[in-house]
Structure formats: C-alpha cells, structure tokens
Amino acid sequence: MALFKKRTVGKPGEWYYCLVHGKVEEGPECPAKDRFGPYASRAEAEHAMETARERNLEWETDPRWHDKAQQGDADEG
C-alpha cells in the first residue's frame, strides 16, 4: 500500500513551468521534480525562470545568508 497518492490532476487555475520542456502547463503534467509552481496565473508561470534568477541574486547578495567567518577567510586568501 502506497503512503502517498500520486497527484495527477491539478486544481483549476494552477499553473506550472516545466523545466524539462521549457513550457507553461495548466495543472501538473510533468513530475514535481521537473517543474516550478503552482502559480496563480499563466503570466506568473511564464516568468518563472526570471523570478528564480531574481530570487537567486537576492539570496547571493543578502549578507544575512553569509557567515562572517567565511567572508574573512576569502579576504585572507
């Protein structure tokens, strides 16, 4: 007996961005490991990669996510 049900049908209005096919899907068509979402609109899903890039940049430049000890080591070398 499976512990988790495989969810194949999305809720109405759920949009996803498939990383493998590079396309927007309504409802989950591809496996969860291969997609971003759910998004509230098709437009949000279409900009998924741009949103991810912006969030990554914010994280990389956020001083709260970097230890001062590591920064000190980098400055010495």
Backbone as ProteinMPNN parsed JSONL, in Angstrom:
{"seq_chain_A": "MALFKKRTVGKPGEWYYCLVHGKVEEGPECPAKDRFGPYASRAEAEHAMETARERNLEWETDPRWHDKAQQGDADEG", "coords_chain_A": {"N_chain_A": [[0.84, -1.174, 0.0], [0.602, 2.153, -0.891], [2.143, 5.007, 0.566], [1.758, 7.627, -0.167], [-0.472, 9.32, -2.29], [-0.386, 9.511, -5.807], [-0.476, 12.552, -7.274], [-2.165, 13.578, -9.942], [-3.92, 15.299, -11.159], [-4.393, 18.707, -11.318], [-5.548, 21.546, -9.383], [-8.184, 23.673, -10.521], [-7.022, 26.469, -12.299], [-4.377, 26.347, -11.463], [-1.087, 26.872, -12.339], [1.934, 25.829, -13.895], [5.503, 25.718, -14.462], [7.349, 23.89, -16.622], [10.486, 22.55, -16.295], [11.904, 20.793, -17.867], [10.7, 20.705, -20.424], [10.459, 23.382, -20.911], [8.101, 24.885, -20.873], [4.848, 26.311, -20.182], [2.332, 24.88, -18.161], [-1.041, 23.98, -17.57], [-2.211, 22.782, -14.666], [-0.564, 19.958, -13.181], [1.458, 18.423, -15.398], [3.945, 17.302, -15.82], [6.413, 15.528, -13.782], [6.83, 16.479, -10.301], [9.485, 17.04, -9.611], [10.474, 18.194, -11.85], [9.409, 20.71, -12.273], [8.349, 24.132, -11.645], [6.156, 25.751, -9.394], [2.902, 25.63, -7.812], [1.554, 28.374, -9.723], [-0.475, 31.338, -9.601], [-1.404, 32.409, -11.944], [-1.23, 32.206, -15.552], [0.572, 34.037, -16.61], [2.341, 34.517, -14.456], [3.548, 31.994, -14.289], [4.795, 31.918, -16.775], [6.896, 33.648, -16.347], [8.546, 32.317, -14.629], [11.282, 31.438, -14.655], [12.658, 33.86, -14.754], [11.819, 34.96, -12.334], [12.984, 33.106, -10.597], [15.727, 33.575, -11.118], [15.94, 36.218, -10.178], [15.365, 35.846, -7.446], [17.457, 34.151, -6.715], [19.642, 35.871, -7.09], [19.039, 37.817, -5.148], [19.353, 36.232, -2.862], [22.07, 35.506, -3.067], [23.298, 37.949, -2.683], [22.515, 38.762, -0.202], [23.484, 39.698, 2.937], [22.778, 38.383, 5.28], [22.789, 35.698, 4.756], [25.337, 34.827, 4.608], [28.155, 33.713, 6.302], [30.223, 35.538, 8.523], [32.732, 34.604, 9.18], [33.412, 32.984, 7.011], [33.575, 34.929, 5.025], [35.735, 36.373, 5.951], [37.796, 34.49, 5.694], [37.905, 34.303, 2.909], [38.777, 36.816, 2.26], [41.398, 36.781, 3.22], [42.742, 34.988, 1.575]], "CA_chain_A": [[0.0, 0.0, 0.0], [1.404, 3.367, -1.023], [1.958, 6.01, 1.614], [1.329, 8.875, -0.771], [-1.175, 9.191, -3.557], [0.207, 10.267, -6.9], [-1.389, 13.609, -7.679], [-2.024, 13.776, -11.374], [-4.804, 16.353, -11.612], [-4.235, 19.929, -10.544], [-6.738, 22.323, -9.107], [-8.43, 24.662, -11.584], [-6.279, 27.717, -12.152], [-2.98, 26.141, -11.072], [-0.181, 26.913, -13.483], [3.284, 25.339, -13.598], [6.515, 25.874, -15.505], [8.114, 22.648, -16.745], [11.902, 22.812, -16.524], [12.401, 19.885, -18.907], [10.159, 21.084, -21.722], [10.512, 24.831, -21.054], [6.782, 25.392, -21.25], [3.847, 26.504, -19.137], [1.285, 23.859, -18.176], [-2.137, 24.155, -16.621], [-2.255, 21.511, -13.957], [0.735, 19.292, -13.268], [1.609, 17.399, -16.426], [5.248, 16.667, -15.614], [6.694, 15.228, -12.371], [7.115, 17.627, -9.434], [10.92, 17.337, -9.623], [10.794, 18.865, -13.105], [8.585, 21.894, -12.5], [8.141, 25.176, -10.652], [4.752, 26.102, -9.256], [1.917, 26.254, -8.707], [1.4, 29.817, -9.829], [-1.879, 31.743, -9.645], [-1.799, 32.782, -13.304], [-0.344, 31.774, -16.634], [1.631, 35.045, -16.737], [3.338, 34.246, -13.417], [4.275, 30.784, -14.681], [5.644, 32.26, -17.923], [8.064, 34.375, -15.842], [9.116, 31.504, -13.547], [12.748, 31.43, -14.688], [13.087, 35.216, -14.391], [11.587, 35.07, -10.894], [14.011, 32.292, -9.935], [17.001, 34.299, -11.233], [15.891, 37.365, -9.263], [15.448, 35.34, -6.076], [18.826, 33.664, -6.513], [20.503, 37.045, -6.947], [18.762, 38.373, -3.824], [19.955, 35.344, -1.867], [23.521, 35.575, -3.171], [23.788, 39.248, -2.228], [21.965, 39.04, 1.123], [24.531, 39.434, 3.927], [22.297, 37.512, 6.344], [22.985, 34.303, 4.361], [26.766, 34.535, 4.505], [28.854, 33.793, 7.581], [31.332, 36.489, 8.537], [33.978, 33.825, 9.216], [33.714, 32.58, 5.644], [33.997, 36.103, 4.289], [37.079, 36.69, 6.405], [38.704, 33.518, 5.068], [38.03, 34.635, 1.495], [39.577, 38.049, 2.165], [42.782, 36.479, 3.517], [43.361, 34.168, 0.539]], "C_chain_A": [[0.892, 1.247, 0.0], [1.096, 4.348, 0.105], [1.404, 7.319, 1.061], [0.603, 8.588, -2.07], [-0.45, 10.018, -4.603], [-0.823, 11.279, -7.374], [-1.186, 13.894, -9.157], [-2.885, 14.922, -11.889], [-4.639, 17.565, -10.714], [-5.57, 20.583, -10.268], [-6.95, 23.303, -10.254], [-7.679, 25.955, -11.298], [-4.86, 27.565, -11.641], [-2.125, 26.078, -12.334], [1.215, 26.518, -13.025], [4.207, 25.674, -14.762], [7.352, 24.612, -15.512], [9.547, 22.983, -17.129], [12.467, 21.962, -17.652], [11.977, 20.358, -20.293], [10.18, 22.591, -21.964], [9.185, 25.433, -21.454], [5.884, 25.509, -20.021], [2.779, 25.431, -19.293], [0.191, 24.242, -17.2], [-2.36, 22.814, -15.968], [-0.919, 20.817, -14.119], [0.732, 18.19, -14.321], [2.897, 16.611, -16.216], [5.476, 16.408, -14.127], [7.107, 16.478, -11.59], [8.588, 18.014, -9.469], [11.334, 18.146, -10.846], [10.022, 20.157, -13.326], [8.65, 22.878, -11.334], [6.637, 25.411, -10.568], [4.145, 25.42, -8.059], [1.949, 27.775, -8.632], [-0.079, 30.131, -9.99], [-2.347, 32.075, -11.064], [-0.789, 32.243, -14.313], [0.839, 32.74, -16.766], [2.725, 34.836, -15.693], [4.182, 33.036, -13.788], [5.214, 31.057, -15.851], [6.931, 32.959, -17.482], [8.782, 33.613, -14.73], [10.64, 31.553, -13.522], [13.308, 32.804, -14.312], [12.931, 35.423, -12.881], [12.649, 34.298, -10.124], [15.367, 32.986, -9.979], [17.05, 35.479, -10.264], [16.036, 36.912, -7.81], [16.837, 34.812, -5.766], [19.788, 34.828, -6.303], [20.3, 37.701, -5.584], [19.444, 37.536, -2.738], [21.477, 35.48, -1.882], [24.086, 36.882, -2.632], [23.261, 39.627, -0.843], [23.001, 38.706, 2.188], [24.076, 38.512, 5.054], [22.547, 36.032, 6.025], [24.45, 33.917, 4.278], [27.42, 34.714, 5.863], [30.024, 34.754, 7.489], [32.666, 35.764, 8.545], [34.371, 33.399, 7.812], [34.182, 33.759, 4.819], [35.406, 36.508, 4.671], [38.107, 35.757, 5.79], [38.936, 33.871, 3.609], [38.897, 35.882, 1.326], [41.055, 37.785, 2.379], [43.487, 35.78, 2.358], [43.485, 34.885, -0.694]], "O_chain_A": [[1.818, 1.362, 0.802], [-0.049, 4.495, 0.534], [0.669, 8.03, 1.746], [1.008, 7.726, -2.85], [0.045, 11.106, -4.308], [-1.909, 10.911, -7.82], [-0.138, 14.398, -9.561], [-2.605, 15.465, -12.957], [-4.735, 17.459, -9.492], [-6.592, 20.217, -10.848], [-5.984, 23.719, -10.894], [-7.706, 26.465, -10.178], [-4.191, 28.57, -11.405], [-2.412, 25.325, -13.265], [1.626, 26.832, -11.909], [3.762, 25.886, -15.89], [7.998, 24.292, -14.514], [9.796, 23.618, -18.154], [13.414, 22.373, -18.322], [12.787, 20.406, -21.219], [9.948, 23.041, -23.087], [9.125, 26.362, -22.26], [6.126, 24.897, -18.981], [2.367, 25.108, -20.407], [0.469, 24.771, -16.124], [-2.663, 21.827, -16.638], [-0.211, 21.061, -15.096], [0.085, 17.157, -14.154], [2.93, 15.396, -16.413], [4.801, 17.009, -13.291], [7.666, 17.417, -12.157], [8.913, 19.197, -9.367], [12.424, 18.718, -10.875], [9.978, 20.659, -14.45], [8.96, 22.51, -10.201], [5.928, 25.281, -11.567], [4.84, 24.689, -7.354], [2.32, 28.366, -7.618], [-0.849, 29.293, -10.46], [-3.542, 32.028, -11.353], [0.337, 31.88, -13.973], [1.969, 32.314, -17.004], [3.909, 34.963, -16.006], [5.401, 33.053, -13.618], [6.306, 30.493, -15.915], [7.947, 32.871, -18.171], [9.546, 34.206, -13.97], [11.228, 31.698, -12.45], [14.325, 32.892, -13.624], [13.809, 35.992, -12.233], [13.157, 34.779, -9.111], [16.088, 32.988, -8.982], [18.065, 35.715, -9.609], [16.757, 37.539, -7.034], [17.341, 35.008, -4.66], [20.654, 34.77, -5.431], [21.268, 38.098, -4.935], [20.039, 38.081, -1.808], [22.103, 35.56, -0.824], [25.228, 36.921, -2.173], [23.547, 40.725, -0.364], [23.367, 37.54, 2.335], [24.917, 37.913, 5.724], [22.521, 35.197, 6.93], [24.77, 32.786, 3.914], [27.257, 35.753, 6.503], [30.736, 34.778, 6.485], [33.638, 36.26, 7.974], [35.55, 33.448, 7.46], [35.088, 33.619, 3.997], [36.187, 36.938, 3.821], [39.188, 36.201, 5.403], [40.059, 33.75, 3.119], [39.658, 35.99, 0.365], [41.893, 38.473, 1.797], [44.692, 35.952, 2.171], [43.988, 34.341, -1.677]]}, "name": "protein", "num_of_chains": 1, "seq": "MALFKKRTVGKPGEWYYCLVHGKVEEGPECPAKDRFGPYASRAEAEHAMETARERNLEWETDPRWHDKAQQGDADEG"}
